[in-house]
Amino acid sequence: MDPRRLELLLALSRLGSMRAVADTHHLTTSTVSQQIAALAKETRTQLIEPDGRRVRLTPAGRRLADHAVTILAAIDAALRDLDPDAEPVGTLRIGGFATGIRESLMPTLAELAATHPGLHTIVSEYEPIEAFGLLADDDLDLALTYDYNLAPATPDPVLESVALWSTPWGLAVPERASGTLDLNDYADHDWIVNSRNSADETAVRVLASLSGFTPRIAHQIDNLDLVEDLILAGYGVALLPLHRPARDGLTVLPLGDPDVRMTAYAVTRKGREPWPPLRAMLSRLIPADSAPVLDRWPRTL
């Protein structure tokens, strides 16, 4: 099988139309159709079928697309592994959430600049859902992402991840408080969630559901300083990092069972780890054993 045709089949399984595949790969729709037809001839299997004015993959086509993920990753790894001991040179495109960049990436950048002067990095801020899409489209080489134990991420199967660190979150309320938290005390409050990522809203809804109520999501805010401002002004409560230094008048209460824990990850495309620039970065980012707990939190995000 021609791997270029497998790549087009995989793209069709993800994009859903010949036109979208053609636009993405800078081909004509006719060329894409011909290549898929040639792949069907190579495999002696019908791979697509009509679906109204469009086409869709047959069950066999979907199975081959699943195999294509592994096959293309293996080919990619073989090409990049031809010289695994080469000096890391070139441009490494990195995207991630602000705290992941600050806590995990920035401490390594100066070291890499000193030890590998031919390696150039481009850093951009993205929420996980944005970073997953850019990685899958090969517009990033490395992403720093996060999820919660109550809202695990489900990235594209062409990606793989390694945990970097984790930290507990608690309930931020506008008063000094201590003792055991009863989440039902806040069932009638407005809740504040992230505006750019749905993971913490999912975690809030799961947490509230386990306590027997439906949270009233009132505000969607990306900046944690602004979240604190709203809490202090009495506009709601929110989940915040337990180790984040609290401002006067605000308390972050530890959660009981279940707790809420955020874990940060390094995410790459499958088969890319041997590439010397990426390998040099990952060797410094990934902990030697299990992911450590982040026992502090930056004051600003």
N, C-alpha and C positions, 0 to 999 in steps of 0.2 A: 504493500500500500504506500502511496505517495504521502509523506507526512504533511505536505502543504494542503492536500485534500482533506486529511484528518483535521487540520486546523480550521478549515472552512466549515466542516461538519460540526465541530465543537462550537464555533461562533454561531452557527445557525441554531443550535440547541439553546444557546444563551440569549441571542438577539431576537429570534422568532420569525425573521423574514429574510428572504433573499436580498431585498433591496438594502436592508440594514447591514447585512454582511458585506455586500458590495461596497457600500459607502465607507465602512470601517476599514476595509482592505484595499480601497482605491482600485476596485475592479468594476466591470460592468455586471449587471444582473445576469446577463446571458453567460458570461464567463463563469460566474459562481455556479449557475445551474449545470453547465457542462462539466465542471469539475466534480460536483456531487454525483452526477450521472456516471462519470468515469469511475468514481470510488465505488458506486453500487455495482458496476461491472466487475471491478477488481475483487470485490467481496462476494459476488454472485448472490447479492441480497438486496431486496427493496429497502431503501433507507428513508425515503420520504413518500408522502401521500397527499392528495389534495385536501384542503381544508377551506371550503368556500373559494375565495379568489386568491388564497394564499396556499402555503404548504406547511406540513408539520412532519416531524420525525415519526417513523414507525417505531414500534417497540424494539425492533432490531437496530434501528438507527439510534435510539436513545442509549441502548447498551453499548454500541460502538463509540458513541460520544463519551460515555463514561470511561471506556478503555483509552480513548484518545488523550484524556487528562494525564494518565500514567505514561503512555507512550511518548507524548510530546515532552513531558517533564524529563523522561529518561534521555531523550535525544538532546534536550537542552543541557542537561547535566553533563553528558558525554562531551559536548562541544566545549563547554566552559571548564571542563576538568582536564583538558589536554595538557595544560601546564599549571598544575595546582600550586606549584612553588613560586610562581611568578611574583614579582614585586607588585603590590597593589597600586595601580595607576588608573586614572580616569575619573569620571564623575559618578558619585554615588548620590542618588535622589532619595531623600528621606522625608517622610511626612508623619505627623503624629499629633497627639493632644498635648496641650501646653505643659502640664506637669510631667508627662513622660519625657518630653524634650528636655525640660529643665533638670529633672532628677537622673535620668538614665543616659541621655545623649550628650549633653553639654560637658560633663566631666571627661568624656572620652575624646572630644573633638581636638582639644589642645594637644593631647598625647599623640593622636594620629597625625596631626599636622607636623609634629616634631619628628616622628619615626618614619612616616611615609609622605614626604613632601610632594610626591606626584599624585596623591589622592586628593580630589576636590569634592567637597560635599555641598549639596543644596538642600536646605531645610525649609519645610513649609508646615504650617499648622492645619490639621484636619481632624474632624471627629471620626470615630471608627468607621461608620458607614461610608463616609467619603473616601477614606483611605483604602478600604476593601475594594471599592470600585476602581480606583486608580491603579492598585496593584494588579487586579485581574486584567485590566486593559494594558498592563505593562508600562504605565506612566509613572510608577514609583518602583524603587528597588527594595525599600525597607519601610515598614510602617510600625509605629509605636501606637498600640491601641489598648483598649480596656473593656472589661465587662464586669457584671456583678454576678455573684453566686445565685441570685434570684432571677437573673436575666442574662443567661449565657449567650454569647455571640454565636452566630452561625455564618461564618465567612464562606466565600466561594470555594468549592472543592479543589481548585487549582492552587490554593494557598495553604500554608502551614504556619503554626505559631508555637512559640516557646514562652512560658511564663517568666517574667522578670522580677516582679515583687508584688506584694498584696498589702492592703491596709483596710482596717475596719471603718465603717461609716456609722454615724449615729443620727439621732433626730435633733435638729437645731430648733430651739424654742426661744421666745423673747423674754426670758426671765432667768434668774438664778434658781437652780433646782438640783436636788440630789435624791438619792434613794432609787427604788425600782421603778422603771418606766412602765406605765400602763398606756399602751398605744390608743386604747379606746377613749382616753381623756382628750384625744385630739381628733376624734372622728368627725366633729362638727367644724373643724378649722378648715380654712383654705390651704391648699398645698401648692408648693412651687416646684417645678421640674425643669429639666434642661430643654432649651429651645432647639438645639441642633442634633440631639441624640435621644432616641426614645428609651434607651436602656434604663435610666434611672426612674422614668415614669412607670415602666414595667415593674421594676423592683418595688416601687411605692404601692402599686396596685396589688401585687402579690402579697406584700407585707400586710396591707390593710385587709385583704380578703381573708388571710389567716386569722385576723383578729375579729372578723365578722362584720366589717363595714366597707363601703365603697368610698374612696377618697374623692373629695371635690377638688379637681385640678383647676386652679384659677389663674396661675401665672406660669409663663414659660420664659426662663432666663438662662443665658449661657454663662455669664460672669458670676463667680461665686461671691465677689465683693458686693455686687448688686443684689444677689440673693440675701446676703446678710442685712443689707439696708432695708429690704422689704420685710424681713422677719422682725427687725428691731422697730420698724414703723407699725407693726401689728397687722401686716397684710397676709400672714400665713406662716406655715412651718415647712421645713424641707429636710432632706437628707444631706448631711455634710460630712467631710472626713473627720473622724473622731480625734485625730492628732493635729488637726489644724488649729492654730492658736485662736481662741475665741475672743471676740471683742467684748468690751464692757456692756453688760446688759443682755448678753446672749449666751446660752448654754447648749452644748452638744451632749445629749444624753445617750449613754450606751444602750444598744438594743439587746434584748434577751434572746430567746429562742423562737424563730430563727434570727441569726444576726445577718447583717448586710456587709459583704466584703467585696471590695473592688480589687481586681487583679489586672496588672499591666502586662502586655505581651509585645514581643518582637515578632512581626509577621512578614513572611516573604513568599514569593512564588516557589512552588515545588521545583527542586532541581537546581536552584540558583545558589545554594550555600557555598559550593566550591569556588565560585567567582572570587578572585583574590580581594578586591575591595570590600565585598560584602562579608567575606570570611573574616577579614581583619576587624571589621566593626562588630560582628556578632561575637567574636571571641572575647571582646571586652565588655559587651553588654550582658551576655547570658551568665547567670550565676553558676558557680562550679557544681553546686548540689541543688537543693530545692530553692524555690523562689523565696527571698527574704521578706519579712514584714517591714513596711516603711513606717518607722516609729516617729516620724516627724512629717510635717507638711508645710510647703512654702506658704508664706504669709500672703503672697499675691499670686494669682494664676493668670 
